[in-house]
Amino acid sequence: MKIIKYLSIFLKSFTHKKISYSYGGIDALVANIFKNQKKGFYVDIGCGHPIKNNNTYLLNKKNWYGINIDLDKDNIDLFDI
């Protein structure tokens, strides 16, 4: 029985791809915590790039909305594209 359990876990690692856009998977952790909440509001301070290494892009894709704040005007300008 144990071998079937291990094989099942091993198979899931190939068939269930986790999507994360942030460094270290923080966005996936936050999305999992709020998985039953369909919409919400976030404030991302020091947001950086709108997609790459972004902690709130995954929430945005799940119909959440919020405010992104960054000191680099070039990064903020990318959110308007």
C-alpha positions in Angstrom: 0.0 0.0 0.0 2.8 2.4 0.8 4.3 2.1 -2.6 1.0 3.0 -4.2 0.8 6.1 -2.1 4.3 7.1 -3.0 3.7 6.5 -6.7 0.5 8.6 -6.5 2.4 11.5 -5.0 5.2 11.1 -7.6 2.6 11.1 -10.4 0.9 14.2 -9.1 4.2 16.1 -9.2 4.2 15.6 -12.9 0.5 16.1 -13.7 -0.3 19.1 -11.4 1.9 22.1 -12.3 1.9 24.8 -9.7 1.8 28.3 -11.2 3.8 31.0 -9.4 4.9 34.4 -10.6 6.7 35.5 -7.4 10.2 34.7 -6.1 9.9 31.8 -3.8 6.3 31.0 -4.5 4.9 33.6 -2.0 1.9 34.3 -4.3 1.0 30.6 -4.5 1.0 30.5 -0.7 -1.2 33.6 -0.4 -3.5 32.3 -3.1 -3.8 29.0 -1.2 -4.7 30.8 2.1 -7.5 32.7 0.3 -8.5 29.9 -2.1 -12.2 30.1 -1.1 -12.4 33.9 -1.5 -13.4 34.7 -5.1 -12.5 38.4 -5.0 -10.5 40.6 -2.8 -8.3 43.7 -2.5 -4.5 43.9 -2.0 -1.8 46.5 -1.5 1.6 45.6 -3.0 4.3 47.9 -1.7 7.6 47.5 -3.6 5.8 45.6 -6.4 8.5 45.7 -9.0 7.7 44.2 -12.4 3.9 43.6 -13.0 4.4 39.9 -13.8 8.0 38.7 -13.2 8.7 38.1 -9.5 5.4 39.8 -8.5 3.6 38.7 -5.4 0.1 39.9 -6.5 -0.1 39.0 -10.2 -1.6 35.6 -9.4 -4.3 37.2 -7.3 -5.0 39.7 -10.1 -5.5 36.8 -12.5 -8.1 35.4 -10.0 -10.2 38.7 -10.3 -8.7 40.4 -7.2 -7.8 44.1 -7.6 -5.5 46.4 -5.7 -2.9 49.1 -5.5 0.7 48.5 -6.7 3.3 50.9 -5.2 7.0 51.2 -6.3 9.6 53.9 -6.3 10.8 53.0 -9.8 8.6 54.9 -12.3 9.7 52.5 -15.1 8.1 49.6 -13.1 4.9 51.5 -12.5 4.7 52.5 -16.1 4.7 48.8 -17.1 1.4 48.3 -15.2 -0.3 50.7 -17.6 0.6 48.7 -20.7 
